[in-house]
């Protein structure tokens, strides 16, 4: 994604949202872990958790955490990973431009392809 003008503290530039999926075939979490990098900047700038299903799906999966369904479906910064000073702005960019219905469908398809590939020998 190319950002032509600054957003908050986030400088103009090219940002890549790389998606990762759970490789445990016994798990059906239907979420992606997204790491954001920028052209010309070292390291990972943000780590985002996101799930494309409705909140009820995550509520059933995680009844012990009443905030999890909302955080997952909106997208949230991963608390276990270091975040850059730009992480909040990158999360907002993700929420407003990447996490739309078309991209949710695409992430769901990528998840299905990934899981299907996991079941096959490499």
C-alpha positions as a LaTeX table, in Angstrom:
\begin{tabular}{lrrr}
\hline
Residue & $x$ (\AA) & $y$ (\AA) & $z$ (\AA) \\
\hline
Unk1 & 0.00 & 0.00 & 0.00 \\
Unk2 & 1.40 & 3.37 & $-0.94$ \\
Unk3 & 0.69 & 6.23 & 1.45 \\
Unk4 & 1.06 & 9.46 & $-0.49$ \\
Unk5 & 0.84 & 11.87 & 2.43 \\
Unk6 & 1.55 & 11.49 & 6.15 \\
Unk7 & $-1.16$ & 10.13 & 8.47 \\
Unk8 & $-0.66$ & 11.09 & 12.11 \\
Unk9 & 3.01 & 10.37 & 12.82 \\
Unk10 & 3.17 & 7.88 & 9.96 \\
Unk11 & 5.38 & 9.21 & 7.14 \\
Unk12 & 4.43 & 8.94 & 3.49 \\
Unk13 & 5.87 & 5.80 & 1.94 \\
Unk14 & 5.20 & 2.21 & 0.89 \\
Unk15 & 3.90 & $-0.22$ & 3.51 \\
Unk16 & 3.44 & $-3.97$ & 3.18 \\
Unk17 & 0.86 & $-5.83$ & 5.24 \\
Unk18 & 2.15 & $-9.43$ & 5.39 \\
Unk19 & $-0.34$ & $-12.06$ & 6.52 \\
Unk20 & 0.43 & $-15.19$ & 8.53 \\
Unk21 & $-1.87$ & $-18.03$ & 9.58 \\
Unk22 & $-1.95$ & $-20.64$ & 12.34 \\
Unk23 & $-0.35$ & $-23.92$ & 11.24 \\
Unk24 & $-2.07$ & $-26.10$ & 13.85 \\
Unk25 & $-4.54$ & $-28.33$ & 11.96 \\
Unk26 & $-6.48$ & $-28.97$ & 15.19 \\
Unk27 & $-7.13$ & $-25.22$ & 15.52 \\
Unk28 & $-9.75$ & $-23.39$ & 13.48 \\
Unk29 & $-9.20$ & $-19.86$ & 14.81 \\
Unk30 & $-10.05$ & $-18.11$ & 11.52 \\
Unk31 & $-7.66$ & $-15.28$ & 12.22 \\
Unk32 & $-4.60$ & $-13.80$ & 10.65 \\
Unk33 & $-1.54$ & $-12.26$ & 12.17 \\
Unk34 & $-0.38$ & $-9.30$ & 10.11 \\
Unk35 & 3.05 & $-7.73$ & 10.30 \\
Unk36 & 3.64 & $-4.36$ & 8.72 \\
Unk37 & 6.94 & $-3.34$ & 7.19 \\
Unk38 & 7.92 & $-0.24$ & 5.23 \\
Unk39 & 10.16 & 0.25 & 2.25 \\
Unk40 & 13.41 & 1.78 & 3.48 \\
Unk41 & 12.70 & 1.27 & 7.20 \\
Unk42 & 14.23 & $-1.57$ & 9.19 \\
Unk43 & 12.20 & $-4.03$ & 11.21 \\
Unk44 & 8.54 & $-4.70$ & 11.81 \\
Unk45 & 6.52 & $-1.58$ & 12.49 \\
Unk46 & 3.30 & $-3.20$ & 13.70 \\
Unk47 & 1.90 & $-6.62$ & 14.51 \\
Unk48 & $-1.88$ & $-6.87$ & 14.15 \\
Unk49 & $-4.35$ & $-9.61$ & 15.08 \\
Unk50 & $-7.44$ & $-9.78$ & 12.91 \\
Unk51 & $-10.36$ & $-12.14$ & 12.38 \\
Unk52 & $-12.92$ & $-11.85$ & 9.59 \\
Unk53 & $-15.78$ & $-13.84$ & 11.14 \\
Unk54 & $-18.60$ & $-12.25$ & 13.14 \\
Unk55 & $-17.90$ & $-11.50$ & 16.82 \\
Unk56 & $-20.13$ & $-14.41$ & 17.91 \\
Unk57 & $-17.69$ & $-16.90$ & 16.39 \\
Unk58 & $-14.84$ & $-15.58$ & 18.54 \\
Unk59 & $-17.08$ & $-15.26$ & 21.59 \\
Unk60 & $-17.72$ & $-19.02$ & 21.39 \\
Unk61 & $-13.99$ & $-19.73$ & 20.87 \\
Unk62 & $-12.84$ & $-17.43$ & 23.68 \\
Unk63 & $-15.58$ & $-17.18$ & 26.31 \\
Unk64 & $-12.94$ & $-16.38$ & 28.95 \\
Unk65 & $-12.10$ & $-12.98$ & 27.40 \\
Unk66 & $-15.12$ & $-10.77$ & 26.81 \\
Unk67 & $-13.04$ & $-8.14$ & 24.94 \\
Unk68 & $-11.42$ & $-10.57$ & 22.50 \\
Unk69 & $-14.27$ & $-10.80$ & 19.94 \\
Unk70 & $-14.41$ & $-7.04$ & 19.46 \\
Unk71 & $-10.63$ & $-6.65$ & 19.37 \\
Unk72 & $-10.24$ & $-9.47$ & 16.85 \\
Unk73 & $-12.98$ & $-8.33$ & 14.48 \\
Unk74 & $-11.81$ & $-4.70$ & 14.53 \\
Unk75 & $-8.14$ & $-5.59$ & 14.44 \\
Unk76 & $-5.85$ & $-4.96$ & 17.38 \\
Unk77 & $-2.16$ & $-4.54$ & 18.06 \\
Unk78 & $-0.68$ & $-7.79$ & 19.29 \\
Unk79 & 0.28 & $-7.35$ & 22.96 \\
Unk80 & 3.01 & $-10.02$ & 22.79 \\
Unk81 & 5.08 & $-8.26$ & 20.13 \\
Unk82 & 7.02 & $-5.03$ & 20.21 \\
Unk83 & 5.25 & $-2.24$ & 18.37 \\
Unk84 & 6.87 & 0.80 & 16.79 \\
Unk85 & 5.83 & 4.37 & 17.45 \\
Unk86 & 3.89 & 4.12 & 14.17 \\
Unk87 & 1.86 & 1.05 & 15.20 \\
Unk88 & $-1.31$ & 2.92 & 16.25 \\
Unk89 & $-1.40$ & 4.80 & 12.93 \\
Unk90 & $-0.74$ & 1.58 & 10.99 \\
Unk91 & $-3.57$ & $-0.13$ & 12.88 \\
Unk92 & $-5.88$ & 2.73 & 11.94 \\
Unk93 & $-4.74$ & 2.46 & 8.30 \\
Unk94 & $-5.44$ & $-1.27$ & 8.43 \\
Unk95 & $-8.87$ & $-0.77$ & 9.98 \\
Unk96 & $-9.94$ & 1.90 & 7.50 \\
Unk97 & $-8.46$ & 0.58 & 4.25 \\
Unk98 & $-7.42$ & $-3.06$ & 4.51 \\
Unk99 & $-10.14$ & $-4.58$ & 6.72 \\
Unk100 & $-13.02$ & $-4.00$ & 4.30 \\
Unk101 & $-15.44$ & $-6.67$ & 3.08 \\
Unk102 & $-13.43$ & $-7.44$ & $-0.07$ \\
Unk103 & $-10.20$ & $-7.96$ & 1.84 \\
Unk104 & $-11.96$ & $-9.97$ & 4.57 \\
Unk105 & $-13.14$ & $-12.34$ & 1.87 \\
Unk106 & $-9.62$ & $-12.50$ & 0.43 \\
Unk107 & $-8.11$ & $-13.24$ & 3.88 \\
Unk108 & $-10.67$ & $-15.98$ & 4.43 \\
Unk109 & $-9.77$ & $-17.52$ & 1.06 \\
Unk110 & $-6.05$ & $-17.35$ & 1.86 \\
Unk111 & $-6.75$ & $-19.04$ & 5.20 \\
Unk112 & $-8.59$ & $-21.89$ & 3.45 \\
Unk113 & $-5.80$ & $-22.31$ & 0.90 \\
Unk114 & $-3.18$ & $-22.30$ & 3.66 \\
Unk115 & $-5.05$ & $-24.91$ & 5.71 \\
Unk116 & $-5.62$ & $-27.11$ & 2.66 \\
Unk117 & $-1.92$ & $-26.92$ & 1.81 \\
Unk118 & $-0.98$ & $-27.84$ & 5.38 \\
Unk119 & $-2.83$ & $-31.11$ & 5.03 \\
Unk120 & $-0.65$ & $-32.13$ & 2.08 \\
Unk121 & 2.94 & $-33.36$ & 2.25 \\
Unk122 & 5.53 & $-30.81$ & 1.19 \\
\hline
\end{tabular}
